[in-house]
């Protein structure tokens, strides 16, 4: 559902900030350091349960403060969601949905968003773990089954790794290998189906973009290993795992890559190719989420025409044509208007933030 308004307290450089959004295009503009990206980060936190800028929520708290709070109201034609995300002096995280205590499980997928920012370039440039994290989050957004199986798998994985550090007996390993294989196979089965669907969307988006000379493809993710096969692999790797104290087999080791015109993007892609590929991946993500959930995700576009510096910005405008709620940050309005984004419509709005 689109976000209607947000209230932020001690969040990044904002002592207190209230904003009301339109269902169309919203532009937040101001010089660097004014806290524009922090607004997108807060919306992402309310929608996904994590920041796209850091893994440590303590870094979000305003300097010299000890706690933060973010509240958002999401609206649709049929319902209203009031969501609270906070962290107190004790570093404990609290989530409430319509006044009721909740967890990440209840939050993810409720009000989907898509973030396009310079930080997201790690999806194409980063290590395999960055792509795993991206797809785990995406698949969890569209499938509660995937989210639940992945959560149980990760918990079990931590237990097995703890045993590896303690050099536990073979009997203890057999018990945890059984459980890890059970949920690992479930994750792989759901991932196989979802990956195939995402690949099809990315292929369609890539084919329809521009003159058709650019082909971005996803490779990997079609794992077919079942429970018994995974148990065998874990047993074979046990000696190695004891030495490294890390489990070397399972979905947490999957490798996914992107190709740009048949070449491995991470290794051989130019800066421009990485940027175009990222936008096309985000286009596929939008279509994928909308098809699987029936909800049009809110687009969060950070410093779009500055840091991303897209030479072929028509790819970005394919995102804007989706007629979904969009929140854009930029240093000034001139570049926004110069790219044909009109802010005088009834569904569009602009905000100015000062340092």
N, C-alpha and C positions, 0 to 999 in steps of 0.2 A: 504494500500500500504506500502511496506517497506520504512523505512527512509533511505535516502541517505546521508544526512549530517546535522549537527546541529551547531549552534553558540550560546553561552551562555555568557551573560554579567552580572556581579554582582549577580550571582546565587549561593546560598550557599557559599562555600569557593572558588569558581572560580571567579576571577576578569574578565578573558576573556578566553574562551576555544572554539576551533574549532575541530570537529571530522568528518571524513568521514567513513561511514560504508559499509560493504560488504552485499550482499543479503543472505549470508549464516550465519555461526556462527561467532560472534564477541565476543572476551573476553577482558574485561577491568580489568586489574589487578594492584595491588599496596597495600601498607599497609593501615591499618585503618586510616581514617581521610584524605585520599587523594582525596576524592570527587567522588568515583566510583558510589555510589548509587545516587548522585545528577544528574548524567547523565541520569540514568533510570527515575528519577523523572521528569526531563525536558521533556523527550520523552513522558511520561505519560501525562504531562500537555498539550503538543501539540496535543495529540490524544484524551484525555478524557475531558480536561478542568479543571482537578483538580489534586492535589498531592495525592499520596497514603501514605504520611507520616504525613501530617498536613491538617487541615481544614482552616488554616489561611495563606494566601499567603504572608502576611507581614513577616512570619518566614523564607521565602525562600530567602529574600534579604540578600546579603552579609553584614557581620558586618560592621557598620559605613557607609554603603551606604543607599540611600533613594529610589532606584528604581532598577528593574531588567528587563532584556529582553531575550527572547529565540526565536530563529528563526530556523525552520526546513524545509528541502526539502524532500518530499515524492514522490517516483517514481513508475510508473507502465509502462506496455508496451504501454499504450495509452495516459497517461496524467502525468502531474507534478503538485504537490500542494506545494505552498510556504506558510507556516503558521507562523504567528508571535503571540506571547503571551507576554504581558508586563504589568507591573504595575508601575505607576509613583509616584512622590512625594505626589500627592493628593490621593493616595491609590486606584485610579480608574483603573480597569482592561481594557485592550484593546486586542481585537482579530482581526487579519486580515488574510483572505484567498486569496491568489493571489492578494494582494494589496487592497482588498475590506473589509470594516468593516463587522464583523460578530459577531454572538453570539454563545453561547454553543450549541444551536439547530443545527446550521450549522456544528459545529465541531464534535459532537458525532456521531460515526459510520462511519466517513469519512475514518479514518486510524486506525482500531482497534488494540489494544494491549492487552496482558494478562500479568499481573504481578504476579510473584511468589516470595514472600519475607517473612521474619519473621513477618512483620506487618500484612500480610494477614491472619495470623493464627487466627485473631479475627473473621474470618468468621465461624470457628468451635468452638472457645473458648469464643467468646464475647457475648454481650447481644443481644436480638432480633433486636434492631435497627441496629446492625452491619450487620446482615444477610439481613435485609430489604434494607439497603444501597447498599450492594453487588448486590442483584438481581434487584433493581431499575436501577442501572447503567448498568448491563448486558442487561436487557430487553430494556432499552433506546438505547443501541448500535445497537440492531438488529431490532428495531421497532420504526419508527418515530411516529406512532400512539400512542404507549405507552408513549413515551417521551412527546408529546404534551398534552395528557390527564393528565399525572402526573404533568406537570408543572402548568396547569390551576388548578388542584386539590390543589396543595400545596399553590398557591396564594390565593385561596378561603379559605383554611383552616386557613391561617394567618389572614384573615379578620374576620372569625368567632371567632377565639381565641381573637382577639382584642375586639370584642363585648362582649365576656364573661368577660373580665377584666373591661369593662365599665358598666356592668349590664344593657345592653340595653333591650328594650321592646320585648315582644313576637313577634310582627309584624316583627321587624327587623330580628329576628332569623328565622322566617318562610321563609323569602326571601333567606337568606344565606343557610339554610338547603336544600332548593330546588336545589340551584346551586351546593352545595357540594355533594349532593346525585347523581346528574346528572353525574358529572365527576368521583365521587367515583365508581359508578357502571361501568363506561366505563373502568376505571383502573382495576377493579376486573375482568371484562370480558376478557380483553386482557391478564392480568396476569394469569388467569386460563388456557388459551390456551398455553401460553409460558412456564408456570411451568410444565405442563404435558409433553411438548416436552423435557424440560431440564431433568426431572425425567427419561425419557426413555433413554436419552443419558448417564446419570450417571449410570443407571442400566446396560447398555450395557458395559460401560467402566469397571465397577466394576466386572462384570461377567468374562470379558476377561483377567483381570489382574492376574498375578501369577498363582497359582494352583486353583483359584476359591474359596478359603477358606475365602476370605474377601469380605464382601458385605457392601457397603456404599450406603445409600438411603436417599432421601430427603422427608420429611413429612411436610404437610401444603402447603399453596399457592393455593389450589383449591377452592377459595371462589366463591360462587354462588349467593350471595345476589344481588338483583336488586335495582333499584332506589326507588321504593315505600317501599320496606322492609327497606332500609337504612334510609329513612325519618322517619319511625316509630321508628327505633332504636335510632336515634338522639333525637327525641321528648322524648322518655323514659329516656334518659340519661341527659336531659337538666338541671335538678336540680343539679345533681352531677357535671356536667360540669361547672355550674356557681360557685359552691363552689371551684372546683379545678382550674378554669379558663383555662381549657384545654379540647379540644374535645376528647372524649374517644372512639368514634366509627369511623371506616373507614380504608382504606388501610394502613394508617400510623401506625396502631396498629396491623397489621398482624404478626403472629408468625410462623416462619419457623425454622425447626430443621433438623439436620442430625443424622442418625442412623448408628452405626458401628456394624455389626452382630447383629442387632435387639436391641441394647442398645443405649440409648440417649448419643450421643458422647460428648456433652458439659458437662454433669454431670459425666459420668462414663468412658470416654475415657482416655487411657494412653497417655503420650507424643508421643510415637511412633505411636499410632493409629491416633492421631490428624494430625501428619505430613504426614502419608500415605494418609489419607482421603483428606487432602488439595490438594495433587498432583492429586488425582483421580478427584476431583472436577474441578481442572484446566484443566485436560484432557477433561472432559465433556464440559467445557466452550469453549475450542478450537473447538471441533467438532460442538457444537451448533452455535457458531458465523460463522464458515465457511459455514455451511449448510444454515443459514438464510440470510447471506449477500453475499456469493460467494467469500469472501475475506479471505485469510489466515492471521490471526493476527500475528503481531510481538510478540515474546516471550521475556519478560524481567525477567531474573532469577537473583535475588540478593543474593550475598554471598552464592551461592548454596551449596557448600560442607563444609561450615564452620558453619554458624549460624543455618542452617536447620538440619545439622547433621543427614542425612537420613540413617538409617540402611539398608533400602531396596531401594537403589538408582535406581534400574531398573525401578521404576515407573517414575522417572525423565527422564530416557532415552526413555520412550515411548513418552514424549513430544518432545525430540530432534529428534526422528525419523520422525516427521511430515514434515521435509524438508521445513521449513518456516524460515524466518529471525529470528535469536535468538541472544540476547545480554546478555552475562553472566558477572557478576562481581565476582571477587575472589581475595584473598590476594596474591596468587602466581600461576604461570603456572604449577607447578609440579602436584598439585592435579587435575587440569583440564586434563592434558595429561595422568595422572595415571588412570583416569576414561575413557580413550579411546577416548577422544575428540581430533581429529587431527587438527592442525592449519596450516598445510602446503598445504592445498587445495586451489584452485584458488578462491573459494567462502568464504574462512575463513580468519579471520584477528584478530590480537591482539594489544592492546594498553596498555602502561604502564603509570600510573599516580603517581607522587611523591607528598609528602606532602609539 
